[in-house]
Amino acid sequence: MTTSSIDGGSRILQHTQARTTSVIVIIDITEASGATWKQLADYISFVVLAGPKLGENFNAISIMSLYNNRTFQKTAPPAMMPFDSAIIQALYESETAVQSHDEQLEITQSVISRLGSSLHLN
């Protein structure tokens, strides 16, 4: 994540890049009920590695659909799917020293090229 001052009040004169070195994950077991341990582990792994905006509704081809509408979804995948793996790989292989739009385009193109015709978003 590249950040810089917008209001000019910062003493940081160049773009900076946040680097996470550790993460603490707290799970409310009552809220996580219904999921298998595999689903929960894969869901948490994706959240930690990709950092998606939580509370959104995700496509059914992603482990992130496990808690659509902030509720456990019985129809969610049993584990991390090829789509999820492709997103994480593309995210970590993308060029970070470019504009965010260009990086997003690179990630999208990488996911499409990895999954090819098997990518069907409903």
N, C-alpha and C positions, 0 to 999 in steps of 0.2 A: 504494500500500500504506500503510495507516494503522497506526501502531504506538503503543503506550504501555506504560508500566511496569506489570507485574503484581505484582511483589513489593514495590513501594513504595521500592525502593532507588535509583531514578533521580531526578535533579534536574529532569527534564523534567516539567512540570506539566500541559501540554496535549498533545493528540494531535499527532503529527507526520506528515509525509507524505514518503516517500522519492522523490527525483527522480533518475532516471538521465540523465546527460549524455553518456556515451560507453560503449561496450562493445567489448571485445576478444574475438574469436571465434577459437578454436584448433581446427583440424580434424585429426583423425588420419585421414589418407588411407586407410590400410589398413582402418580400421573403417568408413569411408564408402564403400568400394568397392561397386560394383554399381549405385549410383544415377547417374542422368544429372546433368549440371551444373544443369539446370533444376530437377530434383527437390531436389537438395542446396541450391540457392539459396533455393527456396521454403520448404524445411524450416527452414533457418537463419533466414530472415525471420520465420517464424511463431514460432519459439522466442524470438527477440529481442523481437519486438513483443508477444507474449502471455504469455510466461513460464510455460508449462505445466510441470507436474511431469514431469520426464523419467524414463524407465524404466517408465512405465505402458504399457498396451496401449490404443491408440486405435482408434476406429471406422474402417472401411475408406473412409468418405467424406471422410476428412481426410488431408492430406499428412503429418500426424503419425504415421500408420500405417506410414510408410516404414521405421521401425526398431522395430516391435513386437517384444517379447521381446528387445530389444537386438540384433536381427539384421535385416539388410536384407531387406525383403519385396518380392518380385517383383510381387506383386499390388497394391502401393500405387499411388495415383493418379499420373499423369505430371507433375502440377503442383499448385499450390495450388487447391483446389476452392471453389465458391461457399460451402460451409459454413464453410471456413476464413476467407474474406473477411468473411462475416457475423459471425463471432465477433470478429474484430479490430475491425471497425467498431463493433459493439455495446460491446465493451470500452472503446474510446476515447471513445464518446459517453455512457457511463453516468455517473450521478451518484455522485461519490466521497464526498460528505459525508453518506452514509447508512450504516446498519448493513450489514455484509458480506452478510447474508442477503438484504436488500432489493436490494442492488446485483446479486447473483447472479440474483435473480428478474427484475430489469430486463433483464439481459443475455440471459437465456433467452427472455423474451418478445420481445425485439428480434430475436433470431435466428429465432424461429418466424415472426414477422410478415414478415421479409425473405424467407424461403424458402417460407413457406406450405405448400402441399400437396406441394411437391417435396422436403420434408424427410422422408427415410425412414431411420431409424437401425436397422440390422440387429443 
